[in-house]
Amino acid sequence: MGYWYSHPMKREDIYYEAMLARDHRFDGKFFVGVRTTGIYCRPVCPARPKKENVEFFQNRLSAERAGYRPCLRCRPESAPESPAWIGTTAVVRRAIKVLHNQDTINFNENRFAGAFGVTARHLRRLFVEEIGKTPKQLSFENRLNLARKLLSETALPVTEVAFASGFNSIRRFNDAFRGRFTRSPTQIRRSRASGDRGLRVSLPYRPPFDFMGLLHFYQAHRIGNLERFEDGKVFRVIEFNDKVGTITVSDDPENSQVLCGIDFPDTSMIHAILARVRGMLDLDSDPVVIANSLELDPKMKALLKKHPGIRLPSGWDGFETAVSAMLGQLVSVAQGRALVCALIEMLGRDSGLSANGRAVKLFPSPGHIASSPLTGLGTTSVRKQTLIDFSRAVAEKKISLEPTQDVDEFTAKIREIRGIGPWTASYMAMKVLRHTDAFPGTDLILARALKLHPREVIEKISPWRGYAAVLLWREYAQTLKKTKEKKS
């Protein structure tokens, strides 16, 4: 892969070489417009157009703005998203990130714009100026992109695909789908390759990908009986709108993708489920960009060589993750895990499912925790009150767990709650907001690791200090864990 380091080469030459090699490290980082066909592709597409017939785009929206249609073979909408989000203003970049989550299925322009402190008219104008499409148009296209993925990869009936993509009218779905992809849904379904007939969806990523490192982290911090880990797979009980189902996640390294099996009674939640899995596994991360920062320090470079493709762990649900962080203060990982399990058994409702012969209970809601005295939970009265106060603030929407919010405002707000200190606030920023620059330096392992990796070195890694933290945890979790130190 020498073209990656060939500095004298022009960007277009590097991109073309990467396209010829079908290098998954570039997937989603640029797209290829083919002038002779009027379509645009991912760099991993099997197509091999001549160099004089192509032009390159930094994102798929730019390709579509130039008049290109998405390739029916490589499906550009399936590529990992770029960490360098589209748009020049902060509000547009944040809004595009939100447009990739579950809220885009039931899209309301006024409510969406209000979340960013602007009017719908102002946000439309910014979007048209910067990317050539309105938020509503992007939301609509995201629904169609999901539909094509489900038609191409699953055996879900066309009517169910339409419903899962937010369409109540089959006729309107057919017309919209043909308008975007030039083929009808049934034509896409007929061309689907044979294979598993279950609802299993692929989620591509850029290699290298430390999937087993993520699994080890989640297993150590597992959420009661809701999560199970076997044979390199994650099994998770999930709940949306009082409906319960399961997902299974496994790695497919040969194709640089994760496979997500879904068993859920409401197909309209498929988009939300896939968005959660992408976030939980940090699939849109760019390991090359992160490595370029971490490898500036020889010691960090050596650690990254041992653990390539490090990812930022978070959790299936922001509230679960935040509560687990609070219960993990001042105790070992095992004790924190036991407290989370006890809380679920105390307040969680029955899911109707079982694991290893035991009924699986769901994680309690913010309202349930806020209204309980937590009698019998094996932690201090101060910690219980902190948990109650935090849960009440979330239930009353005084605290948001939305990942795209301002990190400093979030940490300042949660630190107003008695019992939440620097470690908890920084840890929540990393795992709840998925903030790439969070570094909970008062953590037991990280505090000891800083003696081997000076803080000034870590500071230079910004804005990727979160990945430095994960790398240090990965390397030193056992060797430096000798005594307990206070963290709050």
C-alpha positions in Angstrom: 0.0 0.0 0.0 2.9 2.3 -0.8 0.6 4.9 -2.5 -0.6 6.0 0.9 2.7 7.3 1.8 3.7 8.7 -1.6 3.8 12.3 -0.6 4.8 13.7 -4.0 1.7 12.1 -5.6 -1.3 14.3 -6.3 -4.5 13.7 -4.3 -6.2 12.4 -7.5 -3.4 10.0 -8.2 -3.6 8.6 -4.6 -7.4 8.3 -4.9 -7.2 6.5 -8.2 -4.5 4.0 -6.8 -6.7 3.4 -3.8 -9.7 2.8 -6.1 -7.7 0.2 -8.1 -6.6 -1.5 -5.0 -10.2 -1.4 -3.5 -8.6 -0.2 -0.3 -11.2 -0.3 2.5 -9.2 2.3 4.5 -10.5 4.9 2.0 -14.2 3.7 2.1 -16.4 6.7 2.6 -13.5 9.2 2.6 -14.0 9.9 -1.1 -16.3 8.9 -3.9 -15.7 8.4 -7.6 -17.9 10.0 -10.3 -17.8 8.2 -13.6 -18.5 10.7 -16.4 -19.3 8.1 -19.0 -22.1 6.6 -17.0 -23.3 9.4 -14.8 -23.0 7.3 -11.6 -20.8 7.6 -8.5 -19.2 4.8 -6.6 -17.3 3.9 -3.4 -13.5 3.4 -3.8 -14.2 -0.3 -3.0 -16.5 -0.8 -6.0 -15.5 -3.6 -8.3 -15.9 -1.2 -11.3 -12.6 -0.1 -12.9 -13.2 3.1 -14.9 -10.4 4.7 -16.8 -8.7 7.6 -15.0 -9.6 10.1 -17.7 -13.3 9.3 -17.1 -13.5 9.9 -13.4 -13.6 12.8 -10.9 -13.4 12.6 -7.2 -15.6 14.0 -4.4 -15.0 14.3 -0.7 -18.5 13.1 0.1 -21.5 11.6 -1.6 -23.6 14.7 -1.3 -21.1 16.6 -3.4 -21.2 13.9 -6.0 -25.0 14.1 -6.1 -24.9 17.9 -6.2 -22.7 17.5 -9.4 -25.5 15.4 -11.0 -24.3 11.8 -10.4 -26.6 9.0 -9.4 -25.5 6.4 -6.7 -24.1 3.1 -8.1 -26.5 0.2 -7.9 -23.6 -2.2 -7.4 -21.5 -0.8 -4.5 -24.3 1.3 -2.9 -22.4 4.5 -1.8 -25.0 5.2 0.9 -23.7 2.1 2.7 -20.2 3.5 3.1 -18.9 4.5 6.6 -19.6 8.1 7.3 -16.7 10.5 7.3 -15.6 12.0 10.6 -15.0 15.2 8.7 -18.7 16.0 8.6 -20.1 17.8 5.6 -20.7 21.5 5.9 -18.8 24.6 6.8 -20.8 25.9 9.8 -21.0 24.1 13.1 -24.8 23.9 13.1 -24.9 22.2 9.7 -22.2 19.7 10.7 -24.1 18.9 13.9 -27.4 18.7 12.0 -26.1 16.2 9.5 -24.8 14.0 12.3 -28.3 14.0 13.8 -29.9 13.2 10.4 -28.2 9.8 10.6 -30.0 8.8 13.7 -33.5 7.4 14.5 -35.3 10.7 14.5 -35.0 11.1 10.8 -37.8 8.6 10.1 -40.5 10.8 11.6 -39.0 14.1 10.5 -40.4 17.5 11.6 -38.6 20.6 10.2 -39.6 23.0 12.9 -38.7 20.6 15.8 -35.5 19.6 14.1 -34.3 23.2 13.6 -35.4 24.2 17.1 -33.0 21.6 18.5 -30.1 23.7 17.1 -31.5 27.1 18.2 -32.5 28.3 14.7 -35.7 28.5 12.6 -36.5 26.0 10.0 -36.2 28.6 7.3 -32.7 29.6 8.5 -31.5 26.0 8.6 -32.9 25.3 5.2 -31.0 28.3 3.8 -27.8 27.1 5.4 -28.2 23.6 4.1 -29.0 24.7 0.5 -26.0 27.1 0.5 -23.5 24.5 1.9 -24.6 21.2 0.5 -27.4 21.9 -2.0 -30.2 20.1 -0.2 -32.6 20.8 2.6 -32.6 18.8 5.9 -36.0 17.4 4.8 -34.6 16.2 1.5 -31.7 14.5 3.2 -34.0 12.9 5.7 -36.1 11.6 2.8 -33.0 10.2 1.0 -31.8 8.5 4.2 -35.1 6.6 4.3 -34.7 5.5 0.7 -31.1 4.5 1.4 -32.3 2.3 4.2 -34.9 0.8 2.0 -32.3 -0.2 -0.7 -30.1 -1.7 2.0 -33.0 -3.8 3.3 -34.0 -4.9 -0.2 -30.5 -5.8 -1.1 -29.4 -7.6 2.0 -32.6 -9.1 3.6 -35.6 -11.1 2.7 -38.0 -8.6 4.4 -41.1 -8.2 2.2 -41.3 -5.1 0.1 -44.3 -3.8 2.1 -42.4 -4.3 5.3 -39.3 -2.5 3.8 -41.6 0.5 2.9 -43.0 0.6 6.4 -39.5 0.3 8.0 -38.4 3.2 5.8 -41.2 5.5 7.0 -43.7 5.1 4.1 -47.3 4.3 4.7 -48.2 4.2 1.0 -46.7 1.5 -1.3 -47.4 3.6 -4.4 -45.5 6.6 -2.9 -42.7 4.3 -1.8 -42.4 2.8 -5.3 -42.4 6.2 -7.0 -39.8 7.8 -4.6 -37.6 4.7 -4.8 -37.6 4.7 -8.6 -36.9 8.4 -8.7 -33.7 8.0 -6.6 -32.4 4.7 -7.9 -33.9 4.4 -11.4 -35.2 1.0 -10.6 -38.3 -0.3 -8.7 -38.0 -2.0 -5.3 -39.0 -5.3 -6.9 -36.2 -5.0 -9.5 -33.7 -4.5 -6.6 -35.1 -7.5 -4.7 -34.9 -9.8 -7.8 -31.2 -9.0 -8.1 -30.6 -9.8 -4.5 -27.9 -12.5 -4.0 -29.1 -15.8 -2.4 -28.0 -16.5 1.1 -29.4 -16.2 4.6 -33.1 -15.5 4.6 -33.1 -13.9 8.0 -32.9 -10.2 8.8 -29.2 -9.7 8.8 -27.6 -6.4 7.7 -24.0 -5.5 7.0 -22.4 -2.3 8.4 -19.1 -1.5 6.7 -16.1 0.0 8.5 -12.6 1.2 7.7 -9.9 -1.3 8.8 -8.0 -1.9 11.0 -10.8 -2.6 13.5 -10.1 -3.8 17.0 -13.4 -5.7 17.3 -12.2 -8.0 20.0 -10.9 -5.1 22.1 -14.4 -3.6 22.0 -15.9 -7.0 23.0 -13.6 -7.3 25.9 -14.5 -3.8 27.1 -18.2 -4.4 26.8 -18.0 -7.8 28.5 -16.2 -6.3 31.5 -18.9 -3.6 31.7 -21.9 -5.7 30.6 -25.4 -4.5 31.5 -26.9 -7.2 33.7 -28.4 -10.1 31.6 -29.2 -7.8 28.8 -25.9 -8.6 27.1 -24.2 -11.9 26.4 -20.9 -12.6 24.8 -20.1 -16.0 23.1 -17.8 -17.1 20.3 -16.8 -13.6 19.3 -20.4 -12.4 19.1 -22.5 -9.9 21.1 -26.1 -10.9 22.0 -28.2 -8.0 23.2 -31.8 -7.7 24.4 -33.2 -4.3 23.2 -36.4 -2.3 23.9 -38.1 0.5 22.0 -41.5 1.9 22.7 -42.3 -1.0 25.1 -41.5 -3.6 22.5 -38.7 -6.1 23.1 -36.4 -7.9 20.7 -32.8 -9.0 20.3 -29.8 -8.3 18.1 -26.7 -10.3 17.4 -23.5 -8.6 16.3 -20.4 -10.3 14.8 -17.3 -9.2 12.8 -16.7 -10.1 9.2 -13.1 -8.9 8.8 -12.6 -10.3 5.3 -15.2 -7.9 4.0 -14.4 -5.1 6.5 -18.0 -5.1 7.9 -20.0 -6.0 11.0 -23.0 -8.3 10.6 -26.0 -7.3 12.6 -28.9 -9.8 13.0 -32.1 -8.3 14.1 -35.2 -10.0 15.7 -37.6 -7.2 16.6 -41.4 -7.0 16.2 -41.5 -3.4 14.9 -39.7 -2.9 11.5 -40.0 0.9 11.8 -37.2 0.7 14.4 -34.6 -0.9 12.2 -33.1 2.5 11.3 -32.7 3.3 15.0 -31.3 -0.1 15.8 -28.6 0.1 13.0 -27.7 3.7 14.1 -27.2 2.4 17.7 -25.0 -0.4 16.6 -22.9 1.9 14.4 -22.4 4.2 17.4 -21.7 1.5 19.9 -19.0 0.0 17.7 -17.6 3.4 16.5 -17.9 2.2 12.9 -17.4 5.6 11.4 -14.0 6.1 13.0 -11.1 6.8 10.7 -8.2 4.7 12.1 -5.6 6.2 9.8 -6.3 9.8 10.8 -6.3 8.8 14.5 -3.0 6.8 14.1 -1.4 9.9 12.4 -1.9 11.8 15.7 -1.1 9.0 18.2 2.0 7.9 16.3 3.7 11.3 16.8 4.9 9.8 20.1 7.1 6.7 19.8 5.7 5.0 22.9 2.1 5.5 21.8 3.1 4.3 18.3 4.4 1.1 19.8 1.2 0.6 21.8 -0.9 1.2 18.6 1.2 -1.4 16.8 0.2 -3.9 19.4 -3.5 -2.9 19.3 -4.3 -1.6 15.8 -7.7 -0.2 15.0 -8.5 1.0 18.5 -12.2 2.2 18.8 -14.0 4.3 21.3 -16.4 2.2 23.4 -19.7 3.8 24.5 -22.8 1.7 25.1 -26.2 0.7 23.7 -28.1 3.3 25.5 -26.9 6.7 26.9 -28.9 6.5 30.1 -27.7 3.0 30.8 -24.1 4.1 30.2 -24.4 7.2 32.5 -26.0 5.2 35.4 -23.3 2.6 35.0 -20.6 5.3 35.2 -22.1 6.7 38.5 -22.4 3.2 40.0 -18.8 2.5 39.0 -17.4 5.4 41.0 -15.0 4.4 43.9 -15.4 0.7 43.2 -13.8 -1.9 41.0 -15.1 -2.8 37.6 -16.6 -6.0 38.9 -18.3 -4.3 41.8 -19.7 -1.6 39.5 -21.0 -4.4 37.2 -22.7 -6.1 40.2 -24.4 -2.8 41.3 -25.8 -2.3 37.8 -27.1 -5.9 37.8 -28.7 -5.3 41.2 -30.4 -2.1 40.1 -31.9 -3.9 37.1 -33.2 -6.8 39.2 -34.6 -4.3 41.7 -36.5 -1.9 39.3 -36.4 -3.4 35.8 -39.6 -4.9 34.3 -39.7 -8.4 32.8 -38.7 -8.5 29.1 -40.5 -11.8 28.5 -37.2 -13.3 27.5 -34.8 -15.5 29.3 -31.0 -16.3 29.3 -29.3 -19.3 30.9 -32.6 -20.2 32.5 -33.2 -16.8 34.1 -35.7 -14.2 33.2 -34.2 -11.1 31.6 -35.2 -7.8 33.1 -35.0 -4.5 31.2 -33.0 -1.5 32.3 -35.2 0.8 34.5 -36.3 4.1 33.0 -35.2 7.5 34.4 -38.7 7.9 35.9 -38.5 4.6 37.7 -35.2 5.3 39.3 -36.1 8.9 40.2 -39.2 7.7 42.1 -37.5 4.9 44.0 -35.6 5.3 47.3 -33.2 2.6 46.0 -33.5 0.8 49.4 -31.3 -2.3 49.3 -28.9 -1.1 46.6 -25.5 -1.8 48.0 -24.0 1.7 47.7 -23.8 4.8 49.8 -26.7 7.1 50.5 -24.9 9.9 48.7 -24.5 7.8 45.6 -28.1 6.8 45.7 -29.2 10.4 45.9 -26.9 11.3 43.0 -28.5 8.6 40.9 -32.0 9.8 41.8 -31.2 13.5 41.1 -29.6 12.6 37.8 -32.4 10.4 36.7 -35.0 13.0 37.6 -33.1 15.6 35.6 -33.1 13.3 32.6 -36.8 12.4 33.0 -37.7 16.1 33.2 -35.5 16.8 30.2 -33.3 19.2 32.1 -30.3 17.1 31.0 -30.0 15.7 27.5 -28.0 12.7 26.5 -27.9 13.6 22.9 -24.4 12.9 21.5 -24.3 16.0 19.3 -24.7 18.6 22.0 -22.0 20.9 23.3 -19.6 18.8 25.5 -18.6 21.6 27.8 -22.2 22.6 28.5 -23.1 19.0 29.2 -20.3 18.4 31.6 -20.9 21.7 33.4 -24.6 20.9 33.8 -24.1 17.4 35.2 -21.4 18.5 37.6 -24.0 20.7 39.3 -25.5 17.5 40.6 -24.0 16.6 43.9 -21.8 13.5 43.7 -20.7 13.9 40.0 -17.1 15.0 39.8 -14.4 15.4 37.2 -13.9 11.6 36.5 -17.6 10.9 36.1 -18.2 14.0 33.9 -15.3 13.2 31.6 -16.2 9.5 31.5 -19.8 10.3 30.5 -18.5 12.8 27.9 -16.5 9.9 26.3 -19.1 7.1 26.6 -22.4 8.9 26.5 -21.6 11.8 24.0 -18.8 9.7 22.3 -16.6 12.7 22.6 -13.3 11.8 20.9 -11.2 14.2 23.0 -12.4 13.2 26.5 -9.6 11.9 28.7 -10.6 11.0 32.3 -7.1 11.5 33.7 -8.1 10.8 37.4 -9.0 7.3 36.5 -7.0 4.7 38.4 -5.4 3.1 35.3 -4.9 6.4 33.4 -3.4 8.2 36.3 -0.8 5.4 36.6 -0.3 5.3 32.9 0.5 9.1 32.8 3.7 8.3 34.7 4.8 6.4 31.7 3.2 8.7 29.1 3.5 12.3 30.2 0.4 14.4 30.1 2.1 16.9 27.7 2.3 14.1 25.2 -1.3 13.2 25.6 -2.3 16.8 25.2 -0.7 16.9 21.8 -2.9 14.1 20.6 -6.0 16.3 20.8 -8.7 16.0 19.4 -8.2 12.2 19.7 -7.3 11.9 23.4 -10.3 9.6 23.9 -8.6 7.0 21.7 -5.4 7.5 23.7 -7.3 6.7 26.8 -8.8 3.6 25.3 -5.3 2.5 24.1 -3.8 3.0 27.6 -6.7 1.1 29.2 -6.2 -1.7 26.7 -2.5 -2.0 27.4 -2.4 -1.4 31.2 -5.7 -2.5 32.6 -4.1 -5.5 34.3 -0.4 -4.6 34.8 -1.1 -1.2 36.5 -4.1 -2.2 38.5 -2.7 -2.9 42.0 -4.5 -0.7 44.5 -7.7 1.4 44.5 -7.5 5.1 44.2 -10.3 7.6 44.6 -12.2 8.8 41.5 -15.4 10.9 41.6 
